[in-house]
Each structure stands twice: as structure tokens, then as C-alpha cells.
């Protein structure tokens, strides 16, 4: 079934059913979009703990044009 076939039917749903449909679709899409598991630890790369990161940022801010 295509989206153009589904939309008219969805528009005719009651508000509560639309909200329920949103929840169902969000749960189904969440696994595809963000396949992270809640009970695991993931490494996130940030410059926070990189040696010299703060100094490099301060240098960049000093030479940046004001205003």
C-alpha cells in the first residue's frame, strides 16, 4: 500500500488513534534510525579530553574577528 493510499484513511482516524499510530510508527522507525541498545556503553568522540584542545580553542577565539 502506498502513502497516497494510506493518508486519506489516516486523516479520517480519531485523534486518539492518530496518536497511537504515531507511537507505533516511532517505535518501528527508532530501531532503524538509532540502532543503539539501552544497556550498552558507546564511545563518543569529543575534543574535551584531547590534549591541547582547550588551548587550541582559546587560540582560535583570540584570533577570531570580534562582532
C-alpha distances in whole Angstrom, upper triangle without the diagonal:
4,7,8,6,7,10,12,12,13,16,17,17,21,22,23,19,18,21,20,16,18,20,17,15,19,20,17,18,21,22,20,22,25,26,30,31,33,36,37,39,38,40,39,42,43,47,48,50,51,55,56,52,54,57,54,53,56,57,54,54,58,58,55,56,56,54
4,5,5,6,9,11,12,12,15,17,17,21,22,23,20,18,20,20,16,17,20,18,15,18,20,18,17,21,22,20,21,25,26,29,31,33,36,37,38,37,39,38,40,42,45,47,49,49,53,54,50,52,55,52,50,53,55,51,52,55,55,52,52,53,51
4,5,5,6,9,10,10,12,14,15,19,19,20,18,15,18,18,14,15,18,16,13,16,19,16,16,19,21,19,20,23,25,28,30,32,35,35,37,36,38,37,38,40,43,45,47,47,51,52,48,50,52,50,48,51,52,49,49,53,52,49,50,50,48
4,6,6,7,10,10,11,14,15,19,20,22,19,17,20,20,17,17,20,19,17,20,22,20,19,23,25,23,23,27,28,32,34,35,39,39,41,39,41,40,42,43,46,47,50,50,54,54,51,52,55,53,50,53,54,51,51,55,54,51,51,52,49
4,6,7,8,9,11,12,14,18,19,21,18,16,19,19,16,17,20,19,17,20,22,20,20,24,25,24,25,28,29,32,34,36,39,40,42,40,43,42,44,45,48,50,52,53,56,57,53,55,58,55,53,56,57,54,54,58,57,54,55,55,53
4,6,5,6,9,10,11,15,16,17,14,12,16,15,12,14,17,15,13,17,19,17,17,21,22,21,22,25,27,30,31,33,36,37,39,38,40,39,41,43,46,47,50,50,54,55,51,53,56,53,51,54,56,52,52,56,56,53,53,53,51
4,5,5,6,9,10,13,14,16,14,11,14,15,12,13,16,16,14,17,19,18,18,21,23,22,22,26,27,30,32,33,36,37,39,38,40,39,41,42,45,46,49,50,53,54,50,51,54,52,50,52,54,51,50,54,54,50,51,51,49
4,5,5,7,9,13,14,16,14,12,16,17,14,15,19,18,17,20,22,21,21,25,27,26,26,29,31,34,35,36,40,41,43,42,44,42,45,46,49,50,52,53,57,57,54,55,58,55,53,56,57,54,54,57,57,53,54,54,51
4,5,5,7,11,13,14,11,10,14,14,12,14,17,16,16,19,21,20,21,24,26,25,26,29,30,33,34,35,38,40,42,41,43,42,45,46,49,50,52,54,57,58,54,55,58,56,54,57,58,55,55,59,58,55,56,55,53
4,5,5,9,10,12,9,7,11,11,9,11,14,13,13,15,18,17,18,21,23,23,23,26,27,30,31,32,35,37,38,38,40,39,41,43,46,47,49,50,54,55,51,52,55,53,51,53,55,52,52,55,55,52,52,52,50
4,6,8,9,12,10,8,12,13,11,12,16,16,15,18,20,20,21,23,26,25,25,28,30,32,34,34,37,39,41,40,42,41,43,44,47,48,50,51,55,56,52,52,55,54,51,54,55,52,52,55,55,52,52,52,49
4,7,9,12,10,9,13,14,13,14,17,18,17,20,22,22,23,26,28,28,28,31,32,35,36,36,39,41,43,42,45,44,46,47,50,51,53,55,58,59,55,56,59,57,54,57,59,56,55,59,59,55,56,55,52
4,6,8,6,6,10,10,10,12,14,15,15,18,20,20,21,23,26,26,26,29,30,32,33,33,36,38,40,40,43,42,44,45,48,49,51,53,57,57,54,54,57,56,53,56,58,55,54,58,58,55,55,55,52
4,5,5,6,9,10,11,12,14,15,17,18,20,21,22,24,27,28,28,29,31,33,33,33,36,38,40,40,43,42,45,45,48,49,51,53,57,57,54,54,57,56,53,55,58,55,54,58,58,55,55,54,52
4,5,5,6,9,10,11,13,14,15,16,19,20,21,22,25,26,26,27,29,31,31,31,34,36,38,38,40,39,42,42,45,45,48,50,53,54,50,51,54,53,50,52,54,52,51,54,55,51,52,51,49
4,5,5,6,9,10,11,12,14,15,17,19,20,21,24,25,25,26,28,29,29,28,32,34,36,36,39,38,41,42,45,45,47,49,53,54,50,50,54,53,50,52,55,52,51,55,56,52,53,52,50
4,5,5,6,9,10,10,12,14,15,17,18,20,22,23,24,25,27,28,28,28,31,34,36,36,39,38,41,42,45,45,48,49,53,54,50,51,54,53,50,53,55,53,52,56,56,53,54,53,51
4,5,5,6,9,10,10,12,14,15,16,18,21,22,21,23,25,27,27,27,31,33,34,34,37,36,39,39,43,43,45,47,51,51,48,48,52,50,48,50,52,50,49,53,53,50,50,50,48
4,5,5,6,9,10,10,12,14,15,16,19,20,20,21,23,25,25,24,28,30,32,32,34,33,36,37,40,40,43,44,48,49,45,46,49,48,45,48,50,47,47,50,51,48,49,48,46
4,5,5,6,9,10,11,13,14,15,18,19,20,21,22,24,24,23,26,29,31,31,34,33,36,37,41,41,43,45,49,50,46,47,50,49,47,49,52,49,49,52,53,50,51,50,49
4,5,5,6,8,10,11,12,14,16,17,18,20,21,23,23,23,27,29,31,31,34,33,36,37,40,41,43,45,48,49,46,47,50,49,46,49,51,48,48,52,52,49,50,50,48
4,6,5,6,9,10,10,12,15,16,15,17,19,21,22,22,25,27,29,28,31,30,33,34,37,37,40,41,45,46,42,43,46,45,42,45,47,45,44,48,49,45,46,46,44
4,6,5,6,9,10,10,13,15,15,16,17,19,19,19,22,24,26,26,29,28,31,32,36,36,38,40,44,45,41,42,46,45,42,45,47,45,44,48,49,46,47,47,45
4,5,5,6,9,10,12,14,14,16,17,18,19,19,22,24,26,26,29,29,32,34,37,38,40,41,45,46,43,44,47,46,44,47,49,47,46,50,51,48,49,49,48
4,5,5,6,8,11,11,12,14,15,17,18,19,23,24,26,26,28,28,31,32,36,36,38,40,43,45,41,42,46,44,42,45,47,44,44,48,48,46,47,47,45
4,5,5,6,9,10,10,11,13,15,16,16,20,21,23,23,25,24,27,29,32,33,35,36,40,41,38,39,42,41,39,42,44,41,41,45,45,42,44,44,42
4,6,5,7,9,10,11,11,13,13,14,17,19,21,21,24,24,27,29,32,33,35,36,40,41,38,39,43,42,40,43,45,42,42,46,47,44,46,46,45
4,6,6,7,9,11,11,14,14,16,19,20,22,22,25,25,28,30,34,34,36,37,41,43,39,41,44,43,41,44,46,43,44,48,48,45,47,47,46
4,6,5,6,8,10,12,14,16,19,20,22,21,23,23,25,27,31,32,34,35,39,40,37,38,41,40,38,41,43,40,41,44,45,42,44,44,43
4,5,5,6,7,9,11,12,16,16,18,17,20,20,22,24,28,29,30,32,36,37,34,35,39,37,35,38,40,38,38,42,43,40,42,42,41
4,6,5,5,8,9,11,14,15,17,16,19,19,22,25,28,29,30,32,35,37,34,36,39,38,36,40,41,39,40,44,44,42,44,44,44
4,6,6,9,12,14,17,17,19,17,20,20,22,25,28,30,31,32,35,37,34,36,39,37,36,39,41,38,39,43,43,41,43,43,43
4,6,9,12,14,17,17,18,16,18,17,20,22,25,27,28,29,33,34,31,33,36,34,32,36,37,35,36,39,39,37,39,40,39
4,5,9,11,14,13,14,13,15,14,17,19,23,24,26,27,30,32,29,31,34,32,31,34,36,34,34,38,38,36,38,39,39
4,6,10,12,11,13,12,15,15,18,21,24,25,26,27,31,33,30,32,35,34,33,36,38,36,37,40,41,39,41,42,42
4,7,9,8,9,9,12,12,16,18,22,23,24,25,29,31,28,30,33,32,31,34,36,34,35,39,40,38,40,41,41
4,6,6,8,9,13,15,18,21,24,24,25,27,30,33,30,32,35,35,33,36,39,37,38,41,42,41,43,44,44
4,6,8,10,14,15,19,21,24,24,24,27,30,33,30,31,35,34,33,36,38,37,37,41,42,41,43,43,43
4,7,10,14,16,19,22,25,24,24,27,30,33,31,32,35,35,34,37,39,38,39,42,44,42,45,45,45
4,7,10,13,16,19,22,22,22,24,27,30,28,29,33,32,32,35,37,36,37,40,41,40,43,43,44
4,7,10,13,15,19,18,18,20,23,26,24,26,29,29,28,31,33,33,33,37,38,37,40,40,41
4,6,10,13,16,16,16,18,21,24,22,24,27,26,26,29,31,30,31,34,35,34,37,38,38
4,6,9,13,13,13,14,18,20,18,20,23,23,22,26,27,27,28,31,32,31,34,35,36
4,6,10,11,11,13,16,18,16,18,21,20,19,23,25,23,25,28,29,28,31,32,32
4,7,9,9,10,13,15,13,15,18,17,16,20,21,20,22,25,26,25,28,29,30
4,5,7,8,11,13,10,12,15,14,13,16,18,17,18,22,23,22,25,26,27
4,6,5,8,9,6,8,11,10,10,13,15,14,16,19,20,19,23,24,26
4,6,9,9,7,8,11,11,11,13,16,16,16,19,21,21,24,25,26
4,6,9,7,9,12,13,13,15,17,18,19,21,23,23,27,27,29
4,6,5,8,10,10,12,14,15,16,18,20,21,22,25,27,29
4,6,8,9,10,12,13,14,16,18,19,20,22,25,27,29
4,6,5,6,9,10,11,12,14,15,17,18,22,23,26
4,5,5,6,9,10,11,12,14,16,16,20,21,24
4,5,5,6,9,10,11,12,15,15,19,20,22
4,5,5,6,9,10,11,13,14,18,19,22
4,5,5,6,9,10,11,12,16,18,20
4,5,5,6,9,10,10,14,15,18
4,5,5,6,9,10,13,14,17
4,5,5,6,9,12,14,17
4,5,5,6,10,12,15
4,6,5,8,9,12
4,6,8,9,13
4,6,9,12
4,6,9
4,7
4
